[in-house]
Amino acid sequence: MECYQHIKKMACGICSECGKGVCKECILGSENLLACSAECLKLLIEKKEMNEQAKKLYGIGQYASLKRSNADWISMFLLGLIFTVYGSYIIYNSHIYGKGNLDIFIIALGLIFFVISFLYWRRGKKLGFKV
């Protein structure tokens, strides 16, 4: 394959964006990216940034331990709300159900879900997810 600008020179690489042959004089690149022009280099850098964000979002590669998404904190918050409201309802109507430890347990479980949802939300903000 020959260089797309210098027809008589052999290409030493291929542009990662458009697939054109590139000689040593025409190579543009940074961090394992090979490009034939500034436009292709800009597109490659944007794609690399998008891939890094996707890896964070889906917990792939070096971000494998970060598999929580925005839906997690919302679901934990809703569970906390449901358990807390239901526990409060049981306490309010204790003359029907009688006194017991179940009402306190349900409210405590709701508060635990609230704390977990806050921790997930804060982690998402640190990673740069739009919350």
C-alpha positions in Angstrom: 0.0 0.0 0.0 1.2 3.5 -0.8 0.9 6.8 1.1 -2.2 8.7 0.1 -0.2 12.0 -0.2 3.1 10.7 -1.4 2.2 8.2 -4.1 5.7 6.8 -4.6 6.3 6.1 -0.9 5.3 2.9 0.9 2.8 3.4 3.7 4.0 2.3 7.1 0.6 2.4 8.7 -3.1 2.9 8.1 -5.3 5.7 9.4 -7.5 4.3 12.2 -10.4 6.6 11.2 -10.5 6.6 7.4 -8.3 3.7 6.4 -5.9 5.6 4.2 -2.3 4.5 3.9 0.2 6.8 5.7 4.0 7.1 5.4 6.3 8.1 8.2 6.2 11.8 7.2 2.4 12.0 7.2 1.7 10.2 10.5 -0.2 12.1 13.1 -1.1 10.4 16.4 -1.1 10.3 20.1 -1.5 7.4 22.6 -1.8 4.5 20.2 -3.9 6.5 17.7 -2.7 6.6 14.1 -4.2 9.3 11.9 -3.6 10.8 8.4 -5.0 14.3 9.2 -5.9 16.7 12.0 -9.6 16.0 11.4 -9.1 12.2 11.6 -7.0 12.7 14.8 -9.7 14.9 16.4 -12.4 12.2 15.6 -10.2 9.5 17.0 -9.6 11.4 20.3 -13.4 12.0 20.6 -14.1 8.3 20.1 -11.5 7.3 22.6 -13.1 9.7 25.2 -16.6 8.3 24.5 -15.2 4.7 24.9 -13.7 5.6 28.3 -17.1 7.1 29.4 -18.9 3.9 28.2 -16.3 1.7 30.1 -17.1 3.7 33.3 -20.8 3.4 32.7 -20.9 -0.3 32.0 -18.0 -1.3 34.3 -15.7 -2.7 31.6 -11.9 -3.1 31.8 -10.2 -1.2 34.5 -13.6 0.0 35.7 -14.9 -3.5 36.3 -15.6 -2.8 40.0 -17.9 0.1 39.1 -20.9 -1.7 37.8 -23.6 0.5 39.3 -25.7 2.8 37.2 -28.0 5.8 37.9 -31.0 3.5 38.1 -29.5 1.8 41.2 -29.6 4.9 43.4 -33.1 5.7 42.2 -34.4 2.2 42.9 -32.8 2.2 46.4 -34.3 5.6 47.1 -37.8 4.3 46.1 -37.4 1.2 48.2 -36.4 3.4 51.2 -39.4 5.6 50.6 -41.8 2.6 50.4 -40.4 0.9 53.5 -40.3 4.1 55.6 -43.9 5.1 54.6 -45.2 1.6 55.2 -43.4 1.4 58.6 -44.8 4.7 59.6 -48.3 3.6 58.5 -48.0 0.5 60.7 -46.9 2.6 63.7 -49.8 5.1 63.1 -52.3 2.2 63.0 -50.7 0.2 65.8 -54.0 -0.2 67.6 -55.0 -2.5 64.7 -51.8 -4.4 64.3 -50.6 -4.3 67.9 -47.2 -3.3 69.1 -44.2 -5.2 67.8 -40.7 -5.0 66.5 -41.7 -5.3 62.9 -42.6 -1.7 62.5 -39.2 -0.5 63.8 -37.5 -3.1 61.6 -39.3 -1.9 58.5 -38.5 1.8 59.2 -34.8 0.9 59.8 -34.7 -1.1 56.6 -36.1 2.0 54.8 -33.5 4.2 56.3 -30.8 1.8 55.2 -32.1 1.9 51.7 -31.9 5.7 51.8 -28.3 5.6 52.9 -27.4 3.2 50.2 -29.1 5.3 47.6 -27.2 8.4 48.8 -23.9 6.5 48.5 -24.7 5.3 44.9 -25.7 8.9 44.0 -22.5 10.4 45.4 -20.4 7.7 43.5 -22.1 8.5 40.3 -21.4 12.2 40.7 -17.7 11.5 41.4 -17.5 9.4 38.2 -19.1 12.2 36.2 -22.4 10.5 35.4 -25.3 12.9 34.7 -27.6 12.4 37.5 
